[in-house]
C-alpha cells in the first residue's frame, strides 16, 4: 500500500504544501517518500516497497524528462508487458512495475490503461501535452480522490491528504451525508465534501 498526491495548476502551492499532503499519507507508505515539482505540476508519494525495493523509487520520470509518474498498486502482468515493450525498443533500468507503466505510457499514451491487469491508481504529468492523467483499476480497488476549483486540480489517495493542503473547500455534501446515514458509507463518486470526488474506476 502506497500513497500518492499532487496537483496541476498555478494555485497548487509549493513544497511545504506537498509535504503536508504526504505527511497525511505516511501510514500508507513507511519505506520512502519522494516528490517532484515542475512549474505548475507537483507529484509526491509515500512508498511501501514490494517490487524492486532498491531502484523502484518514485516519482519516476522518463529519460527525456517529459513524463513523470506516481503509482499506487501492483500491475500483475507487468512482466508480459515488459517483454512486449522490450520488443518495441523500450529499454529498462529497473525491475519495477512502475517503470513498465511509465514505458507503457510512452508507447501507448492513455490507451495503456486497457493493457493493465492489476489493482492501481496513478497520476502521470505529461509536460509535452501539458496535462495530468489520472486512472484507477476497473474494480476501483485502489482509491483516488480529486478536487478541481477551476484553477488547480488536486489529487490524493485519501481525502484527508487533500484537506491537509488547506486549499480545498470543506463545505459538506448533502448527497454524501445522505448516503452515509442511509447505507453506512458514502457512495462513489461522492464524499463528505462537495468539492471532493472519487475518481471513477477505469472501464
MOBELPE-V49370 format. One record per residue. N is the residue number from 1. SS is DSSP state (H for helix, E for strand, L for the rest). PSI is psi in whole degrees, 0 to 359 (999 if undefined). Layout:
n ss psi
N SS PSI
N SS PSI
This chain:
n ss psi
1 L 125
2 L 174
3 E 140
4 E 153
5 E 159
6 E 196
7 E 169
8 E 130
9 L 150
10 L 336
11 L 16
12 L 318
13 L 193
14 L 197
15 H 323
16 H 327
17 H 315
18 H 319
19 H 321
20 H 320
21 H 319
22 H 327
23 H 326
24 L 347
25 L 7
26 H 324
27 H 341
28 H 340
29 L 87
30 L 352
31 L 330
32 E 156
33 E 136
34 E 157
35 E 151
36 E 126
37 E 125
38 E 103
39 L 239
40 L 2
41 E 145
42 E 135
43 E 137
44 E 161
45 E 153
46 E 129
47 E 134
48 L 110
49 L 124
50 L 309
51 L 131
52 L 73
53 L 337
54 L 311
55 L 10
56 L 27
57 L 158
58 L 161
59 L 150
60 E 131
61 E 142
62 L 159
63 L 327
64 L 0
65 L 10
66 L 339
67 E 132
68 E 135
69 E 139
70 E 141
71 E 132
72 E 123
73 E 204
74 E 131
75 E 109
76 L 326
77 L 28
78 H 330
79 H 319
80 H 317
81 H 320
82 H 317
83 H 318
84 H 317
85 H 324
86 H 320
87 H 337
88 L 5
89 L 5
90 L 136
91 L 149
92 L 142
93 L 351
94 L 177
95 L 14
96 L 151
97 H 339
98 H 313
99 H 324
100 H 318
101 H 318
102 H 316
103 H 325
104 H 321
105 H 316
106 H 325
107 H 317
108 H 356
109 H 214
110 H 341
111 H 349
112 H 332
113 H 326
114 H 342
115 H 352
116 L 137
117 L 118
118 E 196
119 E 125
120 E 155
121 E 131
122 E 163
123 E 134
124 E 124
125 E 116
126 E 105
127 L 327
128 L 314
129 L 334
130 L 32
131 E 161
132 E 130
133 E 128
134 E 143
135 E 152
136 E 161
137 L 159
138 L 332
139 L 355
140 L 33
141 L 315
142 L 131
143 L 152
144 L 126
145 E 154
146 E 158
147 E 128
148 E 113
149 L 12
150 L 342
151 L 324
152 L 135
153 E 122
154 E 149
155 E 157
156 E 159
157 L 338
158 L 150
159 H 322
160 H 335
161 H 323
162 H 317
163 H 331
164 H 337
165 L 347
166 L 29
167 L 359
168 L 134
169 L 129
170 L 19
171 L 136
172 E 151
173 L 116
174 H 322
175 H 319
176 H 318
177 H 318
178 H 317
179 H 319
180 H 316
181 H 330
182 H 318
183 H 355
184 L 2
185 L 161
186 L 120
187 L 137
188 L 147
189 L 10
190 L 158
191 L 186
192 L 355
193 E 133
194 L 335
195 L 3
196 E 132
197 E 154
198 E 132
199 L 132
200 L 147
201 L 150
202 L 138
203 L 999
